Amino acid sequence: MTTQTSDAHAGAHARPRVKKPRKPFSLKRMFRPERLVLYALAAVSFFILAGPLLWMLSSSLKSSDTVLANPPTALPTEWRFQNYLDVFDQVPFGTYLLNSLFVATTVTVVALLLHSMAAYSLARLHFPGRDKIFLLILCTLMVPFTVIAVPLFIIVDWLGWVDTYQGLIVPMIPHAFGIFLLRQFYLSVPRELEEAAILDGASLIKVYWHIILPLSRPVLAALGIFFFLANWNNFLWPLIVTQDQSLWVVQLGIQQFRGQYASNYNLIMAASTCAALPTLILFFVLQRRLVEGIKMTGLKG
Amino acid sequence: MAATTAGSPQTRTRWWKTRKGEQRLVGYGFLLPDLIGLAVFVILPIAGAIYISFHKWTGIGVREWNGIENYKTLLKDEAFWNSLKITAIYTFSFVPLLFIGSLGLALLVNQGLKMTGLLRSAFFAPYMVSLVISSVIWIFMLQDPAGVVNVIIGWFGFEPQAWLGDTDTALISVIIVTLWQSVGYSMIIFLAGLQDIPASYYEAAKVDGASAWSRFRHITLPLLKPTSLFVALISFIGAFQLFDPIFVMTQGGPANATTTTVYYIYQQAFQFLQLGYASALSVVLFLIILVFSLLQLRVFRDDANQ
């Protein structure tokens, strides 16, 4: 505070250092009527969209008497961090989190490798039937998952994979959209690099591993975030394929927990916070990459 | 020497070492794992769904061929038609609201306001939270009478609502939750579309004295057409498959007021073990989604051609 007062005297309008070539801060500009309306809209939107998440966080630290108090208090009257320990004490929440982490990570890593191999093959290599195979893959894009959930369960059951990790993981790997997107990317990569390596006598596998894969790091990262997010948040498939509680992913765990502790909303919110935190952290750390990924998958998809 | 090497088996290059051979070998080899995966876990289930839909089957015991019986049942099944109606009401409320909401937010964060970065992050953050967790948070907030939503609408003089407990408001609650969770994603897509529009267009229009509204109407909207189509299409396909919030928040209730088609299929398959019937329902749902998607593409394309 004390250091800032001198700046405040220096000028009401100008902020000390403006890094980007933005318009300098100006109260006059900010308080123009149409600007005020925009700021009011922004505040309301912020309240509606971020509010529930902040409310979850705040409620997760309240006691069970105050969590549904009327009128509600914005912040806990006493901060009960104990709630988080209680959640892990009363249900195997750590197991759920680890299961989710294991399943989502495995699907993501394996899918990225297989899709990039397939996409490289479709984009660059020549063999009979290539374009027909690509068309077939594209056709599967049109079929939403919920439509095949029932027969997929029958197949997985027939394989003996119900209540197994492979049952949770393997059916989630094939994904036409990932192949399609990577193929588009590889088509846009200039051929010179590869051709030079091939002239030097490198095998195609080496070209793929040492040239194509390193080149595709940004697109793989963007796609990887999406695969991880989709699999971490997946609910329907784990619900169908696992009854064994030791295999439950966190989405199933939280749904079950809510049913059991119907009145202890402070504990339910603590559990929700734990389940939401990994993806929220992922977002704040990788925000720029994620936004790039949406633009890429969104507009060219 | 030179004449013999060409044909001699010792020195002839093996076929897979030739350029063409290697291309084929690696080409098929790289494609194979993913192709097997797609065949077993996507294509086979599609074929399986069609096949099973002509059977009566509980999952255990014998499959009994019963021709188009399932499809006949389906046509007369009021619960199915009701589920389609609910899915349609949901979809045709959700998609336009999502469209307007996310475009509005994208325009808002594109105005160069202070703290735009923070706003954008805050608007997008709910998308990182799964629909299951979103549903759990909103169940808590929609509690009757002490939930925070009822408290807030109370400030404006509204009576507390039962929300999930009332047939009139249960579906509205589901719409609110799914909008809240997914509006940020479409906002980012719209934002990317907005930022692709050259600033010079707006400057030229300003010079010509065009109002903000007419700039929006005649520059922004037409140039956002591909983006709009994409948002409309994916939100439509997603909305037609609504399941997670229904399962978590309402279990299809109260009085089947929120039983969407996918939830109905789930019930038929995994609660009543009518796998044959559930498969027939899946096939029909797929056809409906397909027809609507093609229709949507068509409408937008005709529009763009004008």
Interface residues (C-beta under 8 A of the other chain):
Chain A: R22 K23 F25 M30 R35 L38 Y39 L41 A42 S45 F46 I48 L49 A50 P52 L53 W55 M56 S59 L68 A69 N70 P71 P72 L114 H115 M117 A118 Y120 S121 L122 L125 H126 F127 P128 R130 I133 L136 I137 T140 M142 V143 P144 F145 T146 V147 I148 A149 V150 P151 L152 F153 I154 I155 D157 V170 P171 I173 P174 A176 I179 S203 L204 I205 Y208 L229 W232 N233 F235 L236 L239 I240 Q251 I254 Q255 R258 Y265 I268 M269 S272 A275 A276 T279 L280 L282 F283 F284 Q287 V291 I294 K295 G298 L299 G301
Chain B: K20 E22 Q23 R24 V26 G27 Y28 G29 F30 L31 P33 D34 L35 G37 L38 V40 F41 V42 I43 L44 P45 I46 G48 A49 I52 G59 L105 L108 Q111 G112 L113 K114 L119 S121 A122 F123 F124 A125 P126 M128 V129 S130 L131 V132 I133 S134 V136 I137 W138 I139 F140 M141 Q143 P145 A146 G147 V148 V151 W180 V183 G184 Y185 I188 I189 A192 G193 P226 T227 F230 I237 F240 Q241 F243 D244 F247 V248 V262 I265 Y266 A269 F270 L275 A278 S279 S282 V283 L285 F286 I289 L290 S293
